[in-house]
């Protein structure tokens, strides 16, 4: 018996044709009797029945069963889909599209002959596939294209099913794309592209269109995820740029940064993505975080970009005050060939911050060879000269800056600072005049100019400068205090008092002003004004002993001794152990003839200070006078 695996099969369609020809031949052969013919048919039928019974009853004896020609088991089905052969094993699945044209070419079973086989399905008239080519759409004209349809096709021999295979009808990715292109609703278009992407998960064009639709719907996380799938196979700069943008809109900062690195690598000599990356990193991360990210991912950058990364790391470390690290990376950037003069300037700043002024000078001078008119760099050079005690070179540099930029307030201020430190007052004053012309509304400039003139004893110029301050700020206290001293130095007590009165209004509880006012009133012998001013001050600050003392003295100077005594009596209550106040009060008692009160007061002094010689002498003197009177 021939082995099943090597047995040559005869296609069903050919067998049918041969059978029909044989029947026609028998009709023509009249020499064969009908009895003989029916005998043969009955014998064959009996053989088939016996074979079926034998197979069913004696199933374990498979070797004998194979001797019978009746099919008992489906092995596979050969189908032609759109002119292309497909072999589907028993229980296998054939996936077709509604537009496909399908026919059954052959059925393979375990029998020797395949006569009488047919197809059956509850979903469609499957047997028509045996009759010729059929378009799948014919079977399902109202096919719901949203969901795949599964049909089980039974292969039947006689009346007995011998196996089945499956047919799944669904749209292909291109069909969903077509439907998407025809859709008018953005939601429908998106849904159709999603189905197409599920069927063609590696199709870059479909995925790109789907990602774009997600972006149009502001579904940026989905857009980014889809662009990632495209970028897995298509690492073009355009796709990676879209990926970066999607992550940015989705707020995925870390993914933006890593995607930027991939974009930089794909962009070749185009440095726009690199500068975009630096800008984004600077906006989204503080200097410490940015430096950490760059240091961690440094080797992921293409080698031509690494020196640029070194330069940026130098700047980031400088922003953190890690100047030694900044120096290290700036030097690596220069060694890598970065042609940017600003690195030399920044390197000079870093050297200055660590106190290496010699190298700072060298780096800044290197920068100035490329940018000789850079005012900021020249200012930094002047500062370095100062640190290196090269004051004349610093002055020369600043003068050159001012010559080129007469309006440079910064250069003027730096120059005046050097002049003041070197005690070059005349030069400093001239520079202050220039600064005041440049910044007439800057009260600090006028104030500093006034202080300088005051120290130079040029009181007229100082007074003008402080007057300019008061014009800008009517409540300024410091300028007024200087004016008081200027007028005192110029022996102009009345002007000094006028300014003091303004100060006492601004700071009514500051008793030191009243001390100065007392001195000025005394110079003018304006005792009534003195009394009036001090009485007002005592009313505001009754617990301040100094003010009450000056008020008492003002009464005494006017020879109003009783009023003076009242003030001193109040004063010793505030300061009962102040011997100076007690001695003054005792003396006033003597002047008005109240000897007993004077003695009592001198005795209080001695209780506080038993060794006080003045109190001892005064007490004995009064005692002796009293004894002499008796």
Secondary structure, 3 states (H helix, E strand, C coil): CCCCCCCCCCCHHHHHHHHHHHHHHHHHCCCCCHHHHHHHHHHHHHHHHHHHHHHHHCCCCHHHHCCCCCCCCEEEEEEEECCEEEEEECCCEEEECCCCEEEEEEEEECCCCCCCEEEECCCCCCCHHHHCCEEHHHHCCCCCCCCCEEEEEEEEECCEEEEEEEEEECCCHHHHHHHHHHCCCHHHHHHHHHHHHHHCCCCHHHHHHHHHHHHHCCCHHHHHHHHHHHHHHCCCHHHHHHHHHHHHHHCCHHHHHHHHHHHHHHHCCCCHHHHHHHHHHHHHCCHHHHHHHHHHCHHHCCHHHHHHHHHHHHHHHHHCCCHHHHHHHHHHHHHCCCCCHHHHHHHHHHHHHCCCHHHHHHHHHHHHHHCCCCHHHHHHHHHHHHHCCCHHHHHHHHHHHHHHCCCCHHHHHHHHHHHHHCCCHHHHHHHHHHHHHHCCCCHHHHHHHHHHHHHCCCHHHHHHHHHHHHHHCCCCCHHHHHHHHHHHHCCCHHHHHHHHHHHHHHCCCCCHHHHHHHHHHHHHCCHHHHHHHHHHHHHHCCCCHHHHHHHHHHHHHCCCHHHHHHHHHHHHHHCCCCHHHHHHHHHHHHHCCCHHHHHHHHHHHHHHCCCCHHHHHHHHHHHHHHHHHC
